[in-house]
């Protein structure tokens, strides 16, 4: 699932949590998507910009 998120960011550069939820809706629940994103943030694969509804994610290292 990580690869799908990273491929999405290769194409669109930034995304919101809702974009990831739509991307993975047939494979994972909302909570599972949030867990995956948090894990990617923790290992610096993703970078979080903004807060609350304005939060966007982009590729990190």
N, C-alpha and C positions, 0 to 999 in steps of 0.2 A: 504494500500500500504506500510505503514511503516513496517508491519510484513514481507512482502516479502523481503524487503531490509535487515532486520535484520536476517531473516532465511538464506539468501544468504551469509551474513557475518559469520554466525555460521559455514557454510560449507567451505567457501573459505578464511576466515580470513581478507582479504583485497580486495578492488575492486576499479576500476576507474569509472568515471562518465559514460563512454560508456557501462560498464557492467550493470549498473542500467538502462540505456536507453534500452538496449536489453531485460532485464528482464521484463520491464514494457511497451514495445513497443505496445502491444495490448490493453493497458489500459489507458496510459497517453502520452501526447506530451512531447517532449524534455524539453520545458519550465516548464511544470508541474513537471517533474522529478527533475529538478534543484531546483524548489521551495520546494519540499519535502525534498531533501537533505539539503538545507540551513536551513530549520526548524529543522531537526534532529541535525544539527551542533549547532544551537543556543541553543537548550535544552540539549546539551552535550551527546546525544544518539550516535552520530558519532564523530569521531576525524579525522581531515584532516592532512595529512602528505605530504609534498612536495608542489610544485608550478606548475602552468600551465599544460602542458601535462603530467608531472610526478606526478601529484596529485593522491594520493591514499587515500581511506577512510577505517577506521576500527571502530569497536564498541567502544563506550565510556563507560560511567558508566552503 
